[in-house]
């Protein structure tokens, strides 16, 4: 299992080295916002077929994302809550 610090993920996304996939529901994204560049994806699909290296999964508290940690994928340590607590940028999400 590979958990990455939220700051490391932000740097990797900005550098084009990491792809951030958001497993949270549309309601969660709308209520709390989302990291810039995070792509909303289906939890069910990605639990069954997680993407590989260079992919980082995000959920609200790093519980659902642990289900995707195969094929070289990583997760944001502490989930969205850790991202927000670190004061990292957020955007409004639909």
Buried (B, 14 or more C-beta within 10 A) or exposed (E): EEBBBBEBBBEBBEEEEBBBBBBBBEEBBEEBBBBEBBEBBEBEEBBEEBBEEEBBBBBBEBEBBBBBBEEEBBBBBBBBBBBBEEEBEBEEBE
